Amino acid sequence: QKGGYKHFMLKEIFEQPRVVADCLAGRLDATHQRVCLEELAGMPVPKRLHVLACGTSYHAGLWGMHLFEDWARIPVSVEIASEFRYRNVLLDEDDAVLIISQSGETADSLACLQLVKSMGVPVIGLCNVVGSSIARESDRVVYTQAGPEISVASTKAMCSQLTLLTLMALHWGQEKGTLREADRIACIEALRQLPALLDDHLPAMREKARELSRLYADARSFLFLGRGHCCPLALEGALKLKEISYIHAEGYAAGEMKHGPIALIDPHFPTFALALDDALFPKVKSNLQEVQARNGEIIALTNEGMDLQVEHPWIIPRVWGPLGAFMALPALQLFAYETADYLGKDVDQPRNLAKSVTVE
Ligand code: F6R
């Protein structure tokens, strides 16, 4: 069942090229370089979008926010389902709610769905499990088609969520005419190339993750930093590491460092940074210099040719725009995986966790 892999988590990480390809199948119109998302056909573009989810799915939503805002100019809020449901929220009928849930059974996410439906607001479910409660009760369902995810720690499901969020943002950007044609074409082309690119690079990424995990497996704490669309990935990298290796990890917006967390930095508190080639690179670089000034060691996911001096640069392939996430995500997953495996933890069944959280 594990297809020769030691753990389901590893198998699922290596399934990601196939997952992206499956999510794209039938959803790209090759001749016109457009996205065809049947699931949203005929639905008006929401005036505002509220994204609700938990855990890894929440991180996917935070990443998607940047795309909806940039390409479709839709104001977006992203919130943890267990918080949203107890607020006295203000929603309009021309808003829409997007619930992201791999299992489709997460109690707080389902409760949000029922709450917003009772307020007359349309709900889109982004789910992996076909026929799950959230899929059944949503007005529209977009399936992520990642196949069953067995490992408790979510990996390929997030990859599929990022793919579908990209397609949704392209779809609404097309509908509204707010997305530049050149960007749409470049994005679709980059999406098409992703499966092969991932396939080519995953084995080397695993090797690098293994090497770094040996150096840092005795760390008591880790800081994950990123900015802009890499900030949600920093949160996800920290979540993956803590949930399977039990090493304390905090994900933080790099620009927030000087507002408190920098007090923690010392030679025994390593930082894992996302420093990809994007508009915020100079800002991230200067945040990392502040870490170095306090003798903090740094692993940084970055791209070839970037002017960055850190202990452990981890070069990953450059991908167009925000799609760099598709390369950074497996690196983060593999780092957590290799660390947990090296420490002898039960990777697929971490203590105290269940695959689907059906109690609040
Ligand atoms: C982390 C993880 C959890 C889930 C969360 C939401 O690796 O798996 O944080 O992402 O419990 O689950 P779904 O997406 O099923 O609603």
Boltz pocket constraint, residues with backbone or C-beta under 6 A from the ligand:
constraints:
  - pocket:
      binder: B
      contacts: [[A, 54], [A, 55], [A, 56], [A, 57], [A, 58], [A, 100], [A, 101], [A, 102], [A, 103], [A, 104], [A, 105], [A, 106], [A, 109], [A, 152], [A, 153], [A, 154], [A, 155], [A, 239], [A, 240], [A, 243], [A, 354], [A, 355], [A, 356], [A, 357]]
      max_distance: 6.0
